[in-house]
Amino acid sequence: MTGTPATSQAVTQAVLLAGGQGSRLRPYTDTRPKPMIEIPGTGIPIIGHQLAWLAAEGVTDAVISCGHLAEVLQEWLAGAAAGLPLRVTTVVEREPLGRGGGLRYAAASLPRPQEPWYATNGDIWTRFSLREMAAFHVERAAVATLALARPRIPWGAVETDEFGHVLDFIESPPSPFLINAGVYVFSPEFTELLPERGDHERTTFPQLARERRLAGFPLPQGAYWRAIDTAKDLAEAAKELASRP
């Protein structure tokens, strides 16, 4: 089955999912939502980094889907409004809708529903060319495109030969598998395919994959990516970012 060809126009709007409980990051998330956590040494919360990145990639309007401690994020946005490089709207999930339901709920507030849009999970710290990802999306005539990362395995690996002799020890090697990096490009028709409640990764994405309308964009070589799920992730991200040029 073939879908409607993706539009070639620039993507200028985005949805950020910032409503999760962040239970694995307690006690940090006892007083703030996860996207409001600052990676030590950066001087900026995750959500601030994401908004600056989106603006640098041509986004002029962002909708943030809030939930847990939404008022903390909204208060920060109000204080930072004058310095923000794009227009920001917040919507609050009064009850958990799941990632797919949250995306659909937030997408209803996008200013240009007939145009494509980006989306990102609120706990992702990354930098790469969203414009290149959008062009990839168009070339594949996809309805949805997800960024693909190859994270490092948190354990050391052991290399052996065919006889079982240990040859080497490799500290935190890259995973042999690509994973969903939590950053997306969606064509306008994608919104109606999202569930009202639930996870799009269990419903909408498998459907699109069967129809060959889902594309995967591997992050460029050298692009930084990390999901901030635990206190260890915070420490590792601070160390990694401090060492980058």
Secondary structure, 3 states (H helix, E strand, C coil): CCCCCCCCCCCCEEEEEECCCCHHHCCHHHCCCHHHCECCCCCCEHHHHHHHHHHHCCCCEEEEEECCCHHHHHHHHHHHHHHCCCEEEEEECCCCCHHHHHHHHHHCCCCCCCCCEEEEECCEEEECCHHHHHHHHHHCCCCEEEEEECCECCCCEEEECCCCCEEEEECCCECCCCEEEEEEEECHHHHHHCCCCCCCCCCHHHHHHHCCCEEEEECCCCCEEEECCCHHHHHHHHHHHHHCC
